[in-house]
Amino acid sequence: MKPGERCHSLGECRKPFAHTGETFDLTDPCAFTLPTAAAAITEVLGCPYRFVGQTVEQAYDTRASFHAP
């Protein structure tokens, strides 16, 4: 995926109803991982985002204060 294409796609997320009822083919030969997504969001929004991998146990622990399942 080219950086300009990724930024364009993420920019479209700011318009939640602009594509109601549409479907899009968003596949690409390169991997788009969660760390890659965080970097792209950071680039588009200008605020730092990061992905922090967790084990299942860590995930439950970090959400416990919110009473999340």
N, CA, C and O atoms as CSV, one atom per row, in Angstrom:
chain,resi,resn,atom,element,x,y,z
A,1,MET,N,N,0.846,-1.168,0.000
A,1,MET,CA,C,0.000,0.000,0.000
A,1,MET,C,C,0.896,1.237,0.000
A,1,MET,O,O,1.861,1.310,0.761
A,2,LYS,N,N,0.588,2.170,-0.820
A,2,LYS,CA,C,1.362,3.406,-0.879
A,2,LYS,C,C,0.904,4.338,0.245
A,2,LYS,O,O,-0.285,4.386,0.557
A,3,PRO,N,N,1.839,5.083,0.859
A,3,PRO,CA,C,1.454,5.959,1.975
A,3,PRO,C,C,0.297,6.892,1.644
A,3,PRO,O,O,-0.577,7.092,2.487
A,4,GLY,N,N,0.263,7.457,0.471
A,4,GLY,CA,C,-0.839,8.341,0.098
A,4,GLY,C,C,-2.172,7.631,0.077
A,4,GLY,O,O,-3.191,8.204,0.463
A,5,GLU,N,N,-2.175,6.381,-0.373
A,5,GLU,CA,C,-3.421,5.608,-0.398
A,5,GLU,C,C,-3.896,5.311,1.015
A,5,GLU,O,O,-5.086,5.405,1.315
A,6,ARG,N,N,-2.955,4.953,1.877
A,6,ARG,CA,C,-3.317,4.647,3.262
A,6,ARG,C,C,-3.902,5.889,3.923
A,6,ARG,O,O,-4.930,5.809,4.594
A,7,CYS,N,N,-3.260,7.025,3.739
A,7,CYS,CA,C,-3.758,8.259,4.356
A,7,CYS,C,C,-5.138,8.615,3.831
A,7,CYS,O,O,-6.006,9.042,4.592
A,8,HIS,N,N,-5.341,8.441,2.546
A,8,HIS,CA,C,-6.646,8.733,1.965
A,8,HIS,C,C,-7.706,7.836,2.594
A,8,HIS,O,O,-8.780,8.312,2.964
A,9,SER,N,N,-7.415,6.541,2.719
A,9,SER,CA,C,-8.382,5.603,3.285
A,9,SER,C,C,-8.710,5.960,4.721
A,9,SER,O,O,-9.878,5.947,5.110
A,10,LEU,N,N,-7.693,6.281,5.519
A,10,LEU,CA,C,-7.949,6.640,6.909
A,10,LEU,C,C,-8.701,7.958,7.009
A,10,LEU,O,O,-9.539,8.129,7.894
A,11,GLY,N,N,-8.410,8.889,6.110
A,11,GLY,CA,C,-9.126,10.157,6.111
A,11,GLY,C,C,-10.616,9.954,5.881
A,11,GLY,O,O,-11.437,10.706,6.407
A,12,GLU,N,N,-10.961,8.954,5.107
A,12,GLU,CA,C,-12.371,8.667,4.841
A,12,GLU,C,C,-13.096,8.213,6.102
A,12,GLU,O,O,-14.318,8.337,6.186
A,13,CYS,N,N,-12.367,7.691,7.081
A,13,CYS,CA,C,-12.998,7.261,8.325
A,13,CYS,C,C,-13.590,8.433,9.097
A,13,CYS,O,O,-14.441,8.235,9.963
A,14,ARG,N,N,-13.158,9.628,8.798
A,14,ARG,CA,C,-13.702,10.816,9.455
A,14,ARG,C,C,-15.087,11.167,8.923
A,14,ARG,O,O,-15.754,12.039,9.481
A,15,LYS,N,N,-15.525,10.518,7.874
A,15,LYS,CA,C,-16.844,10.765,7.277
A,15,LYS,C,C,-17.652,9.469,7.385
A,15,LYS,O,O,-17.803,8.752,6.396
A,16,PRO,N,N,-18.166,9.168,8.566
A,16,PRO,CA,C,-18.754,7.847,8.800
A,16,PRO,C,C,-19.944,7.480,7.910
A,16,PRO,O,O,-20.194,6.294,7.697
A,17,PHE,N,N,-20.680,8.455,7.387
A,17,PHE,CA,C,-21.857,8.125,6.595
A,17,PHE,C,C,-21.682,8.385,5.104
A,17,PHE,O,O,-22.620,8.203,4.327
A,18,ALA,N,N,-20.505,8.802,4.707
A,18,ALA,CA,C,-20.266,9.151,3.308
A,18,ALA,C,C,-20.386,7.958,2.371
A,18,ALA,O,O,-20.644,8.129,1.179
A,19,HIS,N,N,-20.203,6.757,2.894
A,19,HIS,CA,C,-20.204,5.567,2.042
A,19,HIS,C,C,-21.202,4.516,2.534
A,19,HIS,O,O,-20.987,3.317,2.353
A,20,THR,N,N,-22.281,4.965,3.151
A,20,THR,CA,C,-23.297,4.046,3.654
A,20,THR,C,C,-23.804,3.148,2.527
A,20,THR,O,O,-24.173,3.632,1.457
A,21,GLY,N,N,-23.820,1.859,2.770
A,21,GLY,CA,C,-24.314,0.898,1.793
A,21,GLY,C,C,-23.283,0.472,0.765
A,21,GLY,O,O,-23.562,-0.409,-0.047
A,22,GLU,N,N,-22.105,1.068,0.775
A,22,GLU,CA,C,-21.048,0.729,-0.179
A,22,GLU,C,C,-20.168,-0.384,0.387
A,22,GLU,O,O,-20.057,-0.543,1.603
A,23,THR,N,N,-19.555,-1.139,-0.492
A,23,THR,CA,C,-18.528,-2.099,-0.100
A,23,THR,C,C,-17.284,-1.819,-0.922
A,23,THR,O,O,-17.367,-1.384,-2.071
A,24,PHE,N,N,-16.131,-2.072,-0.322
A,24,PHE,CA,C,-14.873,-1.780,-0.980
A,24,PHE,C,C,-13.918,-2.956,-0.844
A,24,PHE,O,O,-13.899,-3.629,0.187
A,25,ASP,N,N,-13.136,-3.200,-1.868
A,25,ASP,CA,C,-12.107,-4.225,-1.825
A,25,ASP,C,C,-10.832,-3.546,-1.339
A,25,ASP,O,O,-10.237,-2.755,-2.070
A,26,LEU,N,N,-10.408,-3.846,-0.117
A,26,LEU,CA,C,-9.254,-3.181,0.478
A,26,LEU,C,C,-8.057,-4.114,0.646
A,26,LEU,O,O,-7.187,-3.861,1.480
A,27,THR,N,N,-8.008,-5.164,-0.120
A,27,THR,CA,C,-6.885,-6.091,0.000
A,27,THR,C,C,-5.672,-5.541,-0.715
A,27,THR,O,O,-5.782,-4.718,-1.623
A,28,ASP,N,N,-4.509,-6.011,-0.288
A,28,ASP,CA,C,-3.258,-5.557,-0.866
A,28,ASP,C,C,-2.214,-6.642,-0.624
A,28,ASP,O,O,-2.343,-7.411,0.329
A,29,PRO,N,N,-1.199,-6.720,-1.450
A,29,PRO,CA,C,-0.197,-7.764,-1.260
A,29,PRO,C,C,0.710,-7.546,-0.047
A,29,PRO,O,O,1.419,-8.470,0.350
A,30,CYS,N,N,0.709,-6.358,0.549
A,30,CYS,CA,C,1.570,-6.142,1.721
A,30,CYS,C,C,0.758,-6.299,3.007
A,30,CYS,O,O,-0.458,-6.106,3.023
A,31,ALA,N,N,1.456,-6.650,4.069
A,31,ALA,CA,C,0.797,-6.842,5.361
A,31,ALA,C,C,0.399,-5.497,5.949
A,31,ALA,O,O,1.136,-4.518,5.831
A,32,PHE,N,N,-0.746,-5.451,6.571
A,32,PHE,CA,C,-1.197,-4.255,7.286
A,32,PHE,C,C,-1.473,-4.704,8.712
A,32,PHE,O,O,-2.571,-5.161,9.030
A,33,THR,N,N,-0.472,-4.571,9.559
A,33,THR,CA,C,-0.543,-5.049,10.934
A,33,THR,C,C,-1.101,-3.967,11.858
A,33,THR,O,O,-1.278,-2.822,11.444
A,34,LEU,N,N,-1.373,-4.328,13.088
A,34,LEU,CA,C,-1.846,-3.338,14.051
A,34,LEU,C,C,-0.798,-2.257,14.330
A,34,LEU,O,O,-1.173,-1.091,14.450
A,35,PRO,N,N,0.499,-2.581,14.441
A,35,PRO,CA,C,1.492,-1.510,14.565
A,35,PRO,C,C,1.519,-0.600,13.329
A,35,PRO,O,O,1.699,0.611,13.457
A,36,THR,N,N,1.342,-1.173,12.145
A,36,THR,CA,C,1.282,-0.376,10.926
A,36,THR,C,C,0.059,0.538,10.955
A,36,THR,O,O,0.143,1.700,10.558
A,37,ALA,N,N,-1.063,0.023,11.417
A,37,ALA,CA,C,-2.281,0.827,11.522
A,37,ALA,C,C,-2.078,1.991,12.487
A,37,ALA,O,O,-2.486,3.115,12.196
A,38,ALA,N,N,-1.454,1.733,13.626
A,38,ALA,CA,C,-1.200,2.798,14.599
A,38,ALA,C,C,-0.305,3.883,13.997
A,38,ALA,O,O,-0.535,5.072,14.220
A,39,ALA,N,N,0.707,3.479,13.241
A,39,ALA,CA,C,1.596,4.452,12.598
A,39,ALA,C,C,0.841,5.287,11.566
A,39,ALA,O,O,1.064,6.492,11.455
A,40,ALA,N,N,-0.041,4.652,10.820
A,40,ALA,CA,C,-0.825,5.372,9.813
A,40,ALA,C,C,-1.788,6.351,10.472
A,40,ALA,O,O,-1.945,7.474,9.994
A,41,ILE,N,N,-2.431,5.947,11.555
A,41,ILE,CA,C,-3.349,6.834,12.277
A,41,ILE,C,C,-2.588,8.033,12.832
A,41,ILE,O,O,-3.069,9.165,12.771
A,42,THR,N,N,-1.393,7.778,13.376
A,42,THR,CA,C,-0.540,8.861,13.880
A,42,THR,C,C,-0.227,9.854,12.773
A,42,THR,O,O,-0.290,11.066,12.980
A,43,GLU,N,N,0.107,9.340,11.603
A,43,GLU,CA,C,0.453,10.200,10.461
A,43,GLU,C,C,-0.730,11.057,10.028
A,43,GLU,O,O,-0.573,12.249,9.767
A,44,VAL,N,N,-1.892,10.461,9.952
A,44,VAL,CA,C,-3.074,11.169,9.453
A,44,VAL,C,C,-3.617,12.160,10.475
A,44,VAL,O,O,-3.950,13.292,10.121
A,45,LEU,N,N,-3.710,11.754,11.719
A,45,LEU,CA,C,-4.333,12.605,12.732
A,45,LEU,C,C,-3.353,13.555,13.414
A,45,LEU,O,O,-3.762,14.540,14.029
A,46,GLY,N,N,-2.057,13.255,13.305
A,46,GLY,CA,C,-1.057,14.118,13.919
A,46,GLY,C,C,-0.936,13.969,15.416
A,46,GLY,O,O,-0.291,14.787,16.072
A,47,CYS,N,N,-1.549,12.935,15.966
A,47,CYS,CA,C,-1.440,12.624,17.395
A,47,CYS,C,C,-0.794,11.249,17.512
A,47,CYS,O,O,-1.060,10.378,16.685
A,48,PRO,N,N,0.042,11.037,18.515
A,48,PRO,CA,C,0.718,9.746,18.619
A,48,PRO,C,C,-0.219,8.605,19.048
A,48,PRO,O,O,-0.932,8.705,20.046
A,49,TYR,N,N,-0.192,7.555,18.287
A,49,TYR,CA,C,-0.906,6.316,18.602
A,49,TYR,C,C,0.094,5.184,18.535
A,49,TYR,O,O,1.058,5.249,17.771
A,50,ARG,N,N,-0.122,4.151,19.322
A,50,ARG,CA,C,0.759,2.982,19.268
A,50,ARG,C,C,-0.051,1.741,19.600
A,50,ARG,O,O,-1.062,1.802,20.301
A,51,PHE,N,N,0.407,0.636,19.090
A,51,PHE,CA,C,-0.199,-0.650,19.406
A,51,PHE,C,C,0.688,-1.342,20.425
A,51,PHE,O,O,1.903,-1.421,20.245
A,52,VAL,N,N,0.085,-1.841,21.492
A,52,VAL,CA,C,0.814,-2.578,22.515
A,52,VAL,C,C,0.222,-3.975,22.571
A,52,VAL,O,O,-0.924,-4.164,22.979
A,53,GLY,N,N,1.014,-4.946,22.158
A,53,GLY,CA,C,0.547,-6.327,22.192
A,53,GLY,C,C,0.392,-6.817,23.625
A,53,GLY,O,O,1.171,-6.444,24.503
A,54,GLN,N,N,-0.602,-7.644,23.858
A,54,GLN,CA,C,-0.865,-8.187,25.187
A,54,GLN,C,C,-1.223,-9.659,25.094
A,54,GLN,O,O,-1.761,-10.128,24.092
A,55,THR,N,N,-0.913,-10.368,26.156
A,55,THR,CA,C,-1.418,-11.734,26.276
A,55,THR,C,C,-2.896,-11.627,26.647
A,55,THR,O,O,-3.362,-10.543,27.000
A,56,VAL,N,N,-3.626,-12.711,26.575
A,56,VAL,CA,C,-5.044,-12.696,26.956
A,56,VAL,C,C,-5.170,-12.275,28.417
A,56,VAL,O,O,-6.037,-11.472,28.760
A,57,GLU,N,N,-4.316,-12.809,29.271
A,57,GLU,CA,C,-4.365,-12.464,30.698
A,57,GLU,C,C,-4.107,-10.966,30.909
A,57,GLU,O,O,-4.811,-10.322,31.687
A,58,GLN,N,N,-3.119,-10.420,30.231
A,58,GLN,CA,C,-2.828,-8.981,30.336
A,58,GLN,C,C,-4.017,-8.152,29.851
A,58,GLN,O,O,-4.345,-7.124,30.444
A,59,ALA,N,N,-4.645,-8.590,28.797
A,59,ALA,CA,C,-5.795,-7.861,28.267
A,59,ALA,C,C,-6.920,-7.810,29.301
A,59,ALA,O,O,-7.506,-6.750,29.522
A,60,TYR,N,N,-7.223,-8.924,29.925
A,60,TYR,CA,C,-8.255,-8.931,30.962
A,60,TYR,C,C,-7.858,-8.034,32.130
A,60,TYR,O,O,-8.696,-7.304,32.660
A,61,ASP,N,N,-6.596,-8.079,32.533
A,61,ASP,CA,C,-6.132,-7.263,33.655
A,61,ASP,C,C,-6.251,-5.769,33.359
A,61,ASP,O,O,-6.674,-5.002,34.224
A,62,THR,N,N,-5.885,-5.351,32.158
A,62,THR,CA,C,-5.926,-3.925,31.846
A,62,THR,C,C,-7.352,-3.404,31.695
A,62,THR,O,O,-7.575,-2.197,31.791
A,63,ARG,N,N,-8.297,-4.268,31.468
A,63,ARG,CA,C,-9.687,-3.849,31.305
A,63,ARG,C,C,-10.515,-4.029,32.565
A,63,ARG,O,O,-11.670,-3.605,32.605
A,64,ALA,N,N,-9.957,-4.641,33.584
A,64,ALA,CA,C,-10.701,-4.965,34.796
A,64,ALA,C,C,-11.283,-3.726,35.467
A,64,ALA,O,O,-12.402,-3.779,35.978
A,65,SER,N,N,-10.554,-2.614,35.480
A,65,SER,CA,C,-11.057,-1.406,36.144
A,65,SER,C,C,-12.273,-0.813,35.429
A,65,SER,O,O,-12.999,-0.004,36.007
A,66,PHE,N,N,-12.495,-1.207,34.188
A,66,PHE,CA,C,-13.659,-0.737,33.425
A,66,PHE,C,C,-14.816,-1.712,33.504
A,66,PHE,O,O,-15.869,-1.480,32.910
A,67,HIS,N,N,-14.629,-2.801,34.233
A,67,HIS,CA,C,-15.630,-3.871,34.359
A,67,HIS,C,C,-16.006,-4.441,32.998
A,67,HIS,O,O,-17.147,-4.849,32.780
A,68,ALA,N,N,-15.050,-4.466,32.094
A,68,ALA,CA,C,-15.288,-5.019,30.768
A,68,ALA,C,C,-15.163,-6.534,30.829
A,68,ALA,O,O,-14.417,-7.066,31.651
A,69,PRO,N,N,-15.884,-7.223,29.969
A,69,PRO,CA,C,-15.794,-8.686,29.957
A,69,PRO,C,C,-14.450,-9.181,29.456
A,69,PRO,O,O,-14.223,-10.389,29.388
